[in-house]
Amino acid sequence: MIAMPCHCGYGFLTTTSNEIVKPIHEKAMPAILTTPAVVDLWLTGVWADVKHLRRPLPGNMLVLVEPPANPKDDDLLL
């Protein structure tokens, strides 16, 4: 079997920062889809039906966590 190269493209849509993200990154944050139904709508809908999904995640749905004090080399993404 011959391995074929993947010509994949990736991207993400940003929106204005919510009150949790704004102190860290004032300009923007990713638009986050929170349910399978919303993901399906995003992937299959027309812009007029999905553009309202480009909104900041409500602050009560996002939690900041502290990074580990001493990450192990195995845990680092290179």
C-alpha positions in Angstrom: 0.0 0.0 0.0 1.3 3.4 -0.9 0.8 6.2 1.6 -0.8 9.2 0.0 0.1 12.7 1.4 -2.6 14.5 3.2 -3.5 17.8 1.7 -5.5 18.9 4.6 -6.3 22.5 5.5 -7.2 23.8 8.9 -8.5 27.1 10.1 -10.6 28.6 12.8 -13.1 31.4 13.1 -12.6 34.1 15.7 -14.9 36.5 17.4 -14.6 39.2 20.0 -13.2 38.2 23.3 -15.4 37.5 26.3 -14.8 38.7 29.8 -12.6 35.7 30.6 -10.3 35.9 27.5 -10.2 39.7 27.2 -7.5 40.2 29.9 -5.3 37.6 28.1 -6.1 38.4 24.5 -8.1 41.6 24.0 -8.6 41.3 20.3 -10.3 38.0 19.7 -11.0 34.4 20.7 -12.1 31.3 18.8 -15.8 30.9 18.1 -16.6 27.7 20.1 -19.3 25.4 19.1 -20.7 23.6 22.1 -23.1 20.9 21.0 -23.2 18.3 18.3 -26.4 19.9 16.8 -24.6 23.3 16.6 -21.5 21.7 15.0 -23.8 20.0 12.4 -25.6 23.3 11.7 -22.2 25.0 11.3 -21.0 22.4 8.8 -24.1 22.1 6.8 -25.9 25.4 7.0 -25.8 28.5 4.8 -24.1 31.6 6.2 -27.5 33.4 6.8 -28.4 30.5 9.2 -25.1 30.1 10.9 -23.6 33.6 11.2 -25.1 34.0 14.7 -22.8 31.2 15.9 -19.8 33.5 15.5 -20.2 34.9 19.0 -18.1 34.8 22.2 -18.6 31.8 24.4 -20.5 33.0 27.6 -18.0 33.5 30.4 -19.7 31.0 32.6 -18.9 28.2 30.1 -15.1 28.8 30.1 -12.7 28.0 32.9 -9.0 29.1 33.1 -6.6 26.6 34.6 -3.0 27.2 35.7 -0.3 25.5 33.7 1.7 22.8 35.5 4.5 24.2 37.6 7.2 22.0 36.0 6.0 20.3 32.9 7.8 17.1 32.0 9.5 17.0 28.6 7.1 14.3 27.6 4.2 16.6 28.1 5.5 19.4 25.9 4.2 19.8 22.4 7.0 20.4 20.0 
